[in-house]
Amino acid sequence: MAGSMKSFLADAGYGEQELDANSALMELDKGLRSGKLGEQCEAVVRFPRLFQKYPFPILINSAFLKLADVFRVGNNFLRLCVLKVTQQSEKHLEKILNVDEFVKRVFSVIHSNDPVARAITLRMLGSMASIIPERKNAHHSIRQSLDSHDNVEVEAAIFAAANFSAQSKDFAAGICNKISEMIQGLATPVDLKLKLIPILQHMHHDASLASSSRQLLQQLVTSYPSTKMVIVTLHTFTLLAASSLVDIPKQIQLLLQYLKNDPRKAVKRLAIQDLKLLANKTPHTWSSENIQALCESALHTPYDSLKLGMLSVLSTLSGTIAIKQYFSSAPGTAATTARSFDLVKLAQECCYHNNRGIAAHGARILTNISASCQEKDLLPLEQDAVFGLEALLVLCSQDDSVGAQATLKITLTCMVKLVKCRPHLSQSVVESLLTQLQSAQDAARILMCHCLAAIAMQLPVLADGMLGDLMDLYKLIGRSATDKKQELLVSLATVIFVSSQKALSSEIKTVIKQQLETASNGWTAYRIARQASRMGNHDMARELYQSLLTQVASEHFYFWLNSLKEFSHAEQCLTGLQEDNYSSALSCIAEALKSYHKGIASLTAASTPLNPLSFQCGFVKLRIDLLQAFSQLICTCNSLKTSPPPAIATTIAMTSGNDLQRCGRISNQARMKHSMEEFRNLATRYGDLYQSSFDADSATLRNVELGIKHCRCIKHIVFLSFQEYSSNGTAHVESEYERRMMSVFNHVLEEVESLNRKYAPVSYLASNTCLCNAVIALLKVPLSFQRYFFQKLQSTSIKLALSPSPRNPAEPIAVQNNQQLALKVEGVVQHGSKPGLFRKIQSVCLNVSSVLQSKSGQEYKIPIDNMTNEMEQRVEPHNDYFSTQFLLNFVILGTHNITVESSVIDSNGIVWKTGPKTTIFVKSLEDPYSQQVRLQQQQGQPPSQQQQQRAAYSRF
């Protein structure tokens, strides 16, 4: 279990750096200077790892210059190693500062008499095309090498020409005629023509270049009808159209024509492959006639492999806007009848095909049509889709092969989509899943449990009906310790937690614990406990965490599990809350706070430098402060009962416009005002936690948003004024916790509105009762600890480097006060194993500010201009690297503290305060000329004043 949990608690780190950058580079340089070829090669191939660990330009520039030296003086094998390193480190090439020197050293080899050395150099130049796209000497060498008599050199020139054509418009325009002549020349071998043709896909820089390339390809596909030539030409055709965008409809028609008329299966397969590419990239360019032609081809082909490919294209299109365009013609026309008949006939025919893939795509098309199209004549297709999916479910659930499981995933995805769009079909779908769950293979059972959980989250009304069948199956699971059995235990437990809308019964807990004692390992028990915490079943989670405390070998894991146990116990204490019993509520909250304080101490002990658990600590601290604020609010309401306001308090409040006057005495007003300030601050802190959680999944972020709504709801209830408060009760919710919280919010809103209508103005007693009941109702909903609390699927961090930077961090940088400091900020975006899983970085926002820490002793007057520095810039990272500069003024003499803080902006324009924050110190000194002028002026002053100035200057 310790080994399994390590991935969670060590996920945030990227590995300790054994050596600093200079030491690591010196170590590799020593290998490069070795006289042994093996040591030199070993040093060269270790450079990509060095670039990954230290991705800043200073080191990368030095390293590439050393590699260029090796390339210049080494043998061909070393040159090949340098070439591979350059290709692997392509995203670091733009960080080379001395590009001219680097290219000069590499380019010197192009004049070698060895054609292999020239070929490696050409490939090296092609790999560097992104940083030298307009180098004319490189362009000339490539054109010369295309005429070489050495095949190796010509192939390298073709590789370089393709790369430069993709980067440089001038090179592409200049080389296009040369490529055209070579392709059409009779002296050029066919295999060389096949390698030259793909270069034309990069001729998309302007319309005329793309048009001429398309005409050439059109001539080639007609003049050279051999299979290989047609395949290469058509594919280049497609890639050129996809890049230039203007010729996509023509390309779709051309591919459909070859699919229909060309008898060769290889050409048909290539046409299908390219149609799939265009269906994914530009589905809106597909006309109804295109889809109709594809349907006709699929209906008439006798080959299952080709039918499978065509159905794959149609299933892709059926999930996009193309399907709506297909059915958008006026109803009743002959064209509409034929088209709808062909597409529906094809899907219905394929739903029960003996090929699983074909059947899956047929069912998927029917599902997408049912979900997208609302026409009445298409409503019967819903039943066809359900029957087809049920048939596939029966077929694939008995087979544990890889192909069957892939088909089953498609089937279950379609079921969830169909139930979401057509809730009236959910009962039959759920019954089919529960029936088939009893006899299915374990691998299929796991997938079916995921499907049932998704359906139960969308439609809670179906959950109770599942519980009996699920418990029967849970009892029957064998006592095998295989991975599939362990995964099945977790999946079934998850569905059971979702299906149990309220607290788990003692019978369910007993069954689950018995299975865990006999058939599971510690990691399985932890995963089930984690799911229980996510679903709000804290009593079950607490017992499981308690049982796992003695099964871990690491101190950090022990404290982590102990903190989870305490949090679960705290939330369990809140389940005993009852309406109108406020003294009991205070004791329950106090008991919960006691456990929470124990848990936060254990959680702090579980954190490590590589994984500080910052989100977890922030989330729990907010929960603690929220509970304390609720407790204080209930106490304030109770004090109003024991010391009620005078009868005219409400009238005074209405006259003065201050709602707090209803509370009567000044002490009560102050306490209520303090409570409101607490809830306002808590809402702000929840917002800050939201903004700092860039890597969190959407469910976790919605939970944080609910915390903000908690605070705002209570703040507004105090004044019985909801003008500023808007509830999203009709918004789509994706978990039971969200659903119950939104229900409570809406109920509280209705109660307050009814009070306003019945008892205007509202008395303090009715107000207090409503307020306390709202607090209890909110706390009675079990808190959900979402995925990000346990698991970090996406990891993103920013590393900053400032120039100039002092050798010692505490040492200030000296700057004269009449000069500006050019502060260069460089940064690298570092990712985990799944970059961009939830959101991607669009740009980085850099904020630079300076604060005067200590002022020098001079009292003379200095013209003050731009006293403070507050600047902000937004930069877009390229290959995860960004760089910008700031000009800072330090007119006031003294020590200034410069702070550089970074935040990221995602593709939706949302700002996330991810950090980091870096600080340097600057000491502003008086420039020598001003100092000399000032001293000369002081010498002409009266002696007493001159002595005072001198004494002040000596103190400085």
Buried (B, 14 or more C-beta within 10 A) or exposed (E): BBEEBEEBBEBBBBEEEEEEBEEBBEBBEEBBEEEEEEBBBBBBBBBBEBBBBBBBBBBBBBBBBBBBBBBBEBEBEBBBBBBBBBBBBBBBBBBBEBBEBBBEBBBBBBEEEBBBBBBBBBBBBBBBBBBBBEBEEBBEBBBEBBEBEBEBBBBBBBBBBBBBBBBBBEBBBBBBEBBBEBBBEEEBEEEBBBBBBBBBBBBBBEEEBBBBBBEBBBBBBEEBEEEEBBBBBBBBBBBBBBBBEEBBBEBBEBBBEBBBEBEEEEBBBBBBBBBBBBBEBBBEBBBBBBBBBBBBBBBEBEEEBBBBBBBBBBBBBBBBEBBEBBBEBEEEEEEBEEBBEBBBEBBBBBBBBEBBBBBBBBBBBBBBBBBBBEEEEBEEBBEBBBBBBBBBBBBBBEBBEEEBBBBBBBBBBBBBBBBBBBEEBBBBBBBBBBBBBEEBBBBBBBBBBBBBBBBBBBBBEBBEBBBEBBBEBBEEBEEEEEEBBBBBBBBBBBBBBBBBBEBBEEEBBEBBBEBBEEBBBBBBBBBBBBBBBBBBBBBBBBBBBBBBBEBBEBEBBBBBBBBBBBBBBBBBBBBBBEEEBBEEBBBBBEBBBBBBEBBBBBBBBBBEEEBEBBBBBBBBBBBBBBBBBBBBBBEBBBBBEEEBBEEEBBEBBEEEEEBBBBBBBEEBBEBBBEBBEBBEEBBEBBBBBBBBBBBBBEBBBBBBBBBBBBBBBBBBBBBBEBEEBEBEEEEEBEBBBBBBBBBBBBBBBEBBEEBBEEEEBBBBBBBBBBBBBBBBBBBBBBBBBBBBBBEBBBBBBBBBBBBEEBEEEEEBBEBBBBEBBEBEBBBBBBBBEEBEBBBBBBBBBBBBBBEBEEEBEBEEEBEEEEEEBEBEBEBEBEBBBBBBEBEBBBBBBBBBBBBBBBBBBBEEEEEBBBBEEBEBBBBBBBEEEBEEEBEEEBEEEEEEEEEBBEEBBEEE
